[in-house]
Amino acid sequence: DGGITQSPKYLFRKEGQNVTLSCEQNLNHDAMYWYRQDPGQGLRLIYYSQIVNDFQKGDIAEGYSVSREKKESFPLTVTSAQKNPTAFYLCASSIGGSGQPQHFGDGTRLSIL
Amino acid sequence: GQQVMQIPQYQHVQEGEDFTTYCNSSTTLSNIQWYKQRPGGHPVFLIQLVKSGEVKKQKRLTFQFGEAKKNSSLHITATQTTDVGTYFCAGPGDGGTSYGKLTFGQGTILTVHP
């Protein structure tokens, strides 16, 4: 079955440490997205990519970095510069273009030790 | 920039009661999408509305897109405990640097008491 796989499901970060969240899709989608969700809150866009080797900052990109070397993969690195990283991180994909529905992965819950 | 507002933020209902959430955009939208996120889960796409004044139904759920394409509503008739979750509306970016993005509303958290 086609879908989006995020790993790990749970992740713990020590102070000063960078961590990378994985997102892989086999839907042959061109566009991929990373969102952050805090308890009881909506979805805030971190980064998105419309095509391989290209990506744009979203609304809260500071302290995060991404790469898009392959169509299927869009990993997110939470750097030590992100002072409040505890949140639920969701990866999504779409066929690309304007206004297309997005398909979401199961998410990664990141906590600080 | 474009803003998408949803009300109410929370709604508690008794099972069998109706529920409605409203979505308003600061700009005209080419389409409006609705998603549902179960507790502990991820958002799942429910439906997309494109035409002015469009109404679509999915069993007990009725979705409307306003005539001016700036507002939308989701109505659930006779809620069930399986309807529990957060309902989000989302609209496409208004072009330029927002191309390819969706702007999500804050969501309405629905609790259904049996």
Chai-1 contact restraints between the chains, C-beta under 6 A:
chainA,res_idxA,chainB,res_idxB,connection_type,confidence,min_distance_angstrom,max_distance_angstrom,comment,restraint_id
A,G42,B,F104,contact,1.0,0.0,6.0,A-B,restraint_1
A,G42,B,Q106,contact,1.0,0.0,6.0,A-B,restraint_2
A,G42,B,G107,contact,1.0,0.0,6.0,A-B,restraint_3
A,L43,B,F104,contact,1.0,0.0,6.0,A-B,restraint_4
A,Q50,B,G100,contact,1.0,0.0,6.0,A-B,restraint_5
A,L90,B,H42,contact,1.0,0.0,6.0,A-B,restraint_6
A,S98,B,P92,contact,1.0,0.0,6.0,A-B,restraint_7
A,S98,B,Y99,contact,1.0,0.0,6.0,A-B,restraint_8
A,G99,B,S30,contact,1.0,0.0,6.0,A-B,restraint_9
A,G99,B,N31,contact,1.0,0.0,6.0,A-B,restraint_10
A,G99,B,P92,contact,1.0,0.0,6.0,A-B,restraint_11
A,P101,B,Q33,contact,1.0,0.0,6.0,A-B,restraint_12
A,P101,B,F45,contact,1.0,0.0,6.0,A-B,restraint_13
A,P101,B,Q48,contact,1.0,0.0,6.0,A-B,restraint_14
A,F104,B,H42,contact,1.0,0.0,6.0,A-B,restraint_15
A,F104,B,P43,contact,1.0,0.0,6.0,A-B,restraint_16
A,D106,B,H42,contact,1.0,0.0,6.0,A-B,restraint_17
A,G107,B,H42,contact,1.0,0.0,6.0,A-B,restraint_18
